[in-house]
Amino acid sequence: MNKKPPPPSSTVLPPGWPEASTEEPYVLSLFISGITPRSTLALTNIKRICEARLHGRYTLEVIDIYQQPQLASANQVVAAPTLIKKSPSPAKRLIGDMSDEGKVLSGLDLSVS
């Protein structure tokens, strides 16, 4: 018996719906030092950038180095705030309040536009 393979599956989205992303999600860790102005600014900035450029494609773990010093040590964090991009590869680190959007985008391997 000669069976034909099933047709390739496809999804047709309504007009105006965004295409499903097949890109690897970003896994980020932000190390902060308590509720300081610099830590608060770093968190605000990275959340804004991620929502604008990676909406729905990222996870952001916020780690207070005073509450979890073992994680700072394990990740070799010596300054705060520090953002670590764990995925997609290559891993990268950014130190500071994340206010220079161009440097943050470059560090995340995103195009500056």
C-alpha positions as a LaTeX table, in Angstrom:
\begin{tabular}{lrrr}
\hline
Residue & $x$ (\AA) & $y$ (\AA) & $z$ (\AA) \\
\hline
Met1 & 0.00 & 0.00 & 0.00 \\
Asn2 & 1.34 & 3.40 & $-1.01$ \\
Lys3 & 0.64 & 5.93 & 1.75 \\
Lys4 & 1.36 & 9.57 & 1.27 \\
Pro5 & 3.01 & 11.44 & 4.13 \\
Pro6 & 0.72 & 13.85 & 5.94 \\
Pro7 & 0.90 & 17.45 & 4.77 \\
Pro8 & 3.23 & 19.67 & 6.78 \\
Ser9 & 1.44 & 21.32 & 9.63 \\
Ser10 & 1.06 & 25.03 & 9.56 \\
Thr11 & $-0.63$ & 27.64 & 11.64 \\
Val12 & $-2.44$ & 30.51 & 10.04 \\
Leu13 & $-2.70$ & 33.49 & 12.35 \\
Pro14 & $-5.32$ & 36.21 & 12.01 \\
Pro15 & $-4.15$ & 39.44 & 10.37 \\
Gly16 & $-2.21$ & 41.66 & 12.77 \\
Trp17 & $-1.13$ & 38.85 & 15.10 \\
Pro18 & 2.62 & 38.64 & 15.73 \\
Glu19 & 4.44 & 35.63 & 14.37 \\
Ala20 & 5.44 & 33.01 & 16.93 \\
Ser21 & 9.10 & 33.40 & 17.76 \\
Thr22 & 11.42 & 30.46 & 17.31 \\
Glu23 & 14.33 & 32.36 & 18.82 \\
Glu24 & 15.94 & 31.10 & 22.01 \\
Pro25 & 14.61 & 32.92 & 25.09 \\
Tyr26 & 16.94 & 35.16 & 27.05 \\
Val27 & 17.86 & 34.06 & 30.56 \\
Leu28 & 19.13 & 37.00 & 32.62 \\
Ser29 & 20.24 & 37.45 & 36.22 \\
Leu30 & 20.51 & 40.89 & 37.78 \\
Phe31 & 22.60 & 41.07 & 40.94 \\
Ile32 & 21.73 & 44.09 & 43.10 \\
Ser33 & 22.89 & 45.38 & 46.47 \\
Gly34 & 19.75 & 45.99 & 48.46 \\
Ile35 & 17.23 & 48.71 & 47.70 \\
Thr36 & 19.70 & 51.41 & 46.74 \\
Pro37 & 19.03 & 54.10 & 44.14 \\
Arg38 & 21.57 & 52.52 & 41.76 \\
Ser39 & 20.07 & 49.03 & 42.13 \\
Thr40 & 16.55 & 50.37 & 41.68 \\
Leu41 & 17.61 & 52.28 & 38.56 \\
Ala42 & 19.30 & 49.18 & 37.11 \\
Leu43 & 16.18 & 47.09 & 37.69 \\
Thr44 & 13.89 & 49.73 & 36.18 \\
Asn45 & 16.14 & 50.17 & 33.14 \\
Ile46 & 16.63 & 46.48 & 32.36 \\
Lys47 & 12.92 & 45.74 & 32.76 \\
Arg48 & 12.07 & 48.60 & 30.39 \\
Ile49 & 14.60 & 47.45 & 27.79 \\
Cys50 & 13.53 & 43.80 & 28.03 \\
Glu51 & 9.84 & 44.61 & 27.71 \\
Ala52 & 10.50 & 46.81 & 24.69 \\
Arg53 & 12.91 & 44.48 & 22.87 \\
Leu54 & 12.33 & 40.96 & 24.25 \\
His55 & 8.67 & 40.99 & 25.24 \\
Gly56 & 7.67 & 37.44 & 26.11 \\
Arg57 & 11.12 & 36.04 & 25.28 \\
Tyr58 & 13.03 & 36.52 & 28.52 \\
Thr59 & 13.26 & 35.60 & 32.17 \\
Leu60 & 14.87 & 37.97 & 34.63 \\
Glu61 & 16.00 & 36.72 & 38.02 \\
Val62 & 16.80 & 39.48 & 40.53 \\
Ile63 & 19.29 & 38.48 & 43.22 \\
Asp64 & 20.11 & 40.67 & 46.21 \\
Ile65 & 23.75 & 39.97 & 47.08 \\
Tyr66 & 23.06 & 40.82 & 50.73 \\
Gln67 & 20.26 & 38.24 & 50.92 \\
Gln68 & 22.01 & 35.56 & 48.83 \\
Pro69 & 25.78 & 36.11 & 49.01 \\
Gln70 & 26.41 & 32.48 & 48.03 \\
Leu71 & 24.87 & 33.13 & 44.58 \\
Ala72 & 27.05 & 36.21 & 44.10 \\
Ser73 & 30.10 & 34.16 & 45.00 \\
Ala74 & 29.11 & 31.22 & 42.80 \\
Asn75 & 28.61 & 33.58 & 39.85 \\
Gln76 & 31.82 & 35.51 & 40.62 \\
Val77 & 29.96 & 38.80 & 41.04 \\
Val78 & 32.25 & 41.40 & 42.56 \\
Ala79 & 30.25 & 44.57 & 41.86 \\
Ala80 & 26.58 & 45.44 & 41.90 \\
Pro81 & 24.48 & 45.98 & 39.96 \\
Thr82 & 25.68 & 43.27 & 37.55 \\
Leu83 & 23.58 & 41.77 & 34.78 \\
Ile84 & 24.54 & 38.30 & 33.55 \\
Lys85 & 23.16 & 37.07 & 30.23 \\
Lys86 & 23.23 & 33.29 & 30.58 \\
Ser87 & 21.37 & 32.45 & 27.39 \\
Pro88 & 21.54 & 32.63 & 24.44 \\
Ser89 & 25.28 & 32.03 & 24.17 \\
Pro90 & 27.75 & 33.55 & 24.61 \\
Ala91 & 27.30 & 34.47 & 28.25 \\
Lys92 & 28.01 & 38.15 & 28.96 \\
Arg93 & 28.22 & 40.50 & 31.95 \\
Leu94 & 27.24 & 44.14 & 32.24 \\
Ile95 & 28.07 & 46.21 & 35.30 \\
Gly96 & 26.30 & 49.42 & 36.23 \\
Asp97 & 22.82 & 50.93 & 36.34 \\
Met98 & 21.92 & 49.87 & 32.75 \\
Ser99 & 21.17 & 53.49 & 31.79 \\
Asp100 & 23.25 & 53.37 & 28.58 \\
Glu101 & 20.72 & 51.58 & 26.40 \\
Gly102 & 23.15 & 51.17 & 23.51 \\
Lys103 & 25.66 & 49.33 & 25.70 \\
Val104 & 22.93 & 47.16 & 27.21 \\
Leu105 & 21.58 & 46.24 & 23.76 \\
Ser106 & 25.10 & 45.47 & 22.56 \\
Gly107 & 25.74 & 43.37 & 25.67 \\
Leu108 & 22.55 & 41.43 & 25.00 \\
Asp109 & 23.56 & 40.99 & 21.34 \\
Leu110 & 20.55 & 42.97 & 20.16 \\
Ser111 & 20.71 & 45.44 & 17.31 \\
Val112 & 20.68 & 49.10 & 18.21 \\
Ser113 & 17.92 & 50.71 & 16.17 \\
\hline
\end{tabular}
